[in-house]
Amino acid sequence: MKQKKIAVIGGGASGMMAAITASGAGASVFLYEQNDRVGKKILSTGNGKCNFSNRDLNLHYYYSETPRHVEQVLQRFDAKAAVSFFEEAGMLAKEKNGGLYPLSEQASTVLDILRIQLAQNGIRMFTAQKVKEIRVDKNGKFIVLAESGKEEYDRVILACGGKAAPKTGSDGNGYLLAKSMGHSLIPTVPALVQLKCREEYLKAVAGVRLDAKIYLFADEQEKAAERGELQLTPYGISGIVVFQLSRIASYAILHKKKVTVYIDCLPDFPPEDFRIFSGQRIAAMPDCTVEEFFTGILNKKLMLLFIKLAGLKPGDNYRNAPRKKIDKVFALCKKFPLTVSGPQSFENAQVTAGGIPLTEVSDNLESLLVRGLYFAGEILDVDGKCGGYNLHWAWASGYVAGKSAARTIPEKGDAL
């Protein structure tokens, strides 16, 4: 059988995995990357430590309109397979709370390993080359037109990423290429991103960090809740706890829904305990001000904001303060409402939600519309939570697409 000639469009995590896998399966692989180097986005993952996978790959950590397809891909390349791939390539791994990292805790290690594998597999790379067009000729061959000219291929794998972090090369070009070949697109929104809020007084508490539980509501219906470290910013809210909710908020905003978050700043402090605390505090400080009474409960900036929002002044005598206003201060500690105006832009997002529907690809990630066209990574309608899930999807989908595209026998029902 003639060796398959495959073009992989996109030199990110999924594209590199697809190229390495296809080459390892006997194909002749050519990798196109519009940046001057491959894998630029990997360097920023996991705050530079590269949380490349997770021991717990439960489906509830992923979002997609077709979760069945996601599960099938994950089953074919699980966490054990990811660790084995990198260890066999020369990288040691370590585990922290389920998350998998390179032993060096440097994202550059992961990228170096992938670059070495590309070189050892003889994969030809076209860097600083943006693919402008892909078409199929009358013989079923793919014609790839890039800035360097045109080349003919037996198969094409689209692994161009989404729109998140466009400075790393994810500018949405893959969607245009896919649509030009007949595919549709589930609307895309920023995910794993900060949220903007309408309240101007957040500027007074910018920089405050706290352990909090956040409840997300859309049109007054609770949609999700997360607990973790929250950071207040001049424009809104940030932190991993916010990133985990951002996808849901982004789509709710897209659908013109009113989005509100309620922040429990004292998640381990039940409301009924306030009376006990209040009695103890006033016994210890019988003639204190409102500010003195609430000292030490939360960050001072935040506490002063809640006092102001309750209609009190810090210097007011606590015993003379209206009980309803005192109760409101504590109520704000337990349920601080903020109105979400939208997500930060794709420039700030770690991942894109939405993309090419999985209903338009086979279990092998081959297009159901164009024979020999495959997809991998963020370009598909799959995104995960923080914790290595998005990178693992890149490895798993790249593996499945690369292995499938390199098949010797091209019948549609073939298994890997």
Phi, psi and omega in degrees: 000141179292139179295131179290139175252115188240136173256126173253121183260107181118120182256038174271199184301311182290322180294317178295318178296318179298317181295314180296317181293315181297319178296318178296338179268007174104003181273158171266117192244138178235124186250124179257130178220128184281343171281168179283347176218153179279158170072023184300320184291332181300327185297339181261359183285145178059037183054038178086357181262344176061078171286091193276348177193187180211140179299327182259099181256038179303143184299337184287356174272358183241153175240137175188152176283349179227073185298336181301318179296321180299313182299319181296319179293316180296327179292333182274345176210089185268189182298321178298321179293322179296315179297316180298318180302311184287324179293319178294334178276353176112007181253128174277145182241159176222159181242136175225111180053039179093334179285143181252130184227158169294147181303328179288344187055038176234124178299331180299332178296314179300314181295318178300317179299316180294319179296320178298318179296321177300315181293315182294333179272001177068029181282124180278130184247133173252095180268162184055036182231108177271129178281123184267329185203147171229129177222162180249128180275182185293343179265006179082008178275147178269131175253114181257120179254116177238182182295335181276351182132200182239149179223154180254138182222157175279323182223156176226135174246117176272114180224049189276000183078191180248236180241352184290142179052061184300338179295340178269001177114351181275086186250010179086005182297328180298324178297319180295319179296317180294318180294327179294342179256015171101357182279153177263180185218122170287129185312136183260144177220158176293141176224163189049061187214162178288158178246137177270142179235156185279339188290116181293332185289356175296338178299331182287340182242014180303135179098346179289133176241143179202155173281121186215162171247131184245131177251127181256126179241140173235122185049045173068015175246130180292129182250330182191163177213143180216151175236141179167193181282128180249140174240129176270136184232169179298332183260343184166234185226150183215182182108161182302322180301326177283318179305320183296334182263347193296325180299314181296317179296319182298316180290324178297318177296318179302324181269019173064031178267152176279121184248127179231141171247142175244123186255121173268103183281349180230064186297341179259010184240095181298148180304324182293340179284348183295323181295319178296313180300316183300316179296318179294319183292317182288331176292325180281331181227078187295337182232060185255163173276169177300317179299317180295322181299319183268006180298135174088358180280310178225176173310137186303318180300317182291320180296319178294325177295316180296322177299316179294315181295335178277356178087020179248166173247144182306325183274358178299143176290131185298318184295332182268352182288140178301132184300325180297324181287323176297316179297327180293325178301311181292326178299322178292327176298326183266339183208080181267110185273139174225141181264119182277125179265342179159172176279161167295169188287172176300334179299331181263347186281148176272339184205161178255133172264145184095187179132203181291126182298139178289346176289347181260008177230158179279179176298338178269009180066024173270141178301137175275355182255327183230110180300129178092358177260129182236161179231150176207144172085211190291343179296335178277163180282068177214129171213151184239174176282175174295148177128020180091002186287323180288320176294322179296321176300322178298313179297313186295313181291324177296320178298310183296315181294318181294316179295318182291317182295333183272003181305141180286317182261120189274015179296145188294330185275003184301142171267164177293000000 
